[in-house]
Amino acid sequence: MPSHHESLEPSPPPQDLIDEVVVRFDAYARARGARDSLFPAAHTSPRQEQRAFDDLQAAITRLRNSTG
């Protein structure tokens, strides 16, 4: 029986969390690279870039919390 401190849902395996960090980093790198793209349609807004960075930070935090 789980204690009241444990989540009812099992936490994802660490490999899933690592994969998420890699995917979020790739999305952030693409957003950052598209900022200065020669093609106007490929540009990202500062808001899109910030969102990608925030998502990356959240994924890293989940990974860190899973190992602690």
N, C-alpha and C positions, 0 to 999 in steps of 0.2 A: 504494500500500500504506500503510495507516494506521500511524502510529508507535505505540509501546506506551503513549504518554500520551493518545492519543485514545480516546474511547469507541467501542465497536463500533456502538452505535445512534446515528443522527444526532439532534442536539438538535432540539427542536421549533422551528418558526419563531417569531420574536419575537411575531407577532400572536397565536399560540396562548397564549403566556405572558402577554401583556397581557390576553387574554380570561379566563384563569384567575384573574388577580388581581382582575378586576372581579367575577367570579362569587363568589370567596372573600370579597371585601369585602361584597358583597350578603348573603351568608349570615351573616357576622358582624354586620352591621347589623340583620338580622332577629332574630338570637339576642339581641342586646343590647336591642332594642326590645321583644321579647317578655318580657324579664325582669320588667317592670312592667305587663304586660298585665292588663286587667280580667277577662279570661277565664282561669280556672285551667288549662283544657286547653291554652292557648296558651303557658303559662309555659315557659321553658327553665331548666335547672339551671345552676349556676355551672360545672359540668364541661362541659356542652354549649357554653356561651359560650366557655370557655377553649379547647376543641377548635377551634371556629370561628376564634378568634384565632390559634391556633398554625398552622392551615391557611393562613390569610392570610399570616402571616409567612413560612412556607415558600414560598408562591407568589411573594412579593416577592423572596425570596432567589434563587430560580431565575431570575427575570427579571433581577435585578442581575448574576448570574453569567453570563448569556447575552450580556450586552453588554460584558463585560470581556475 
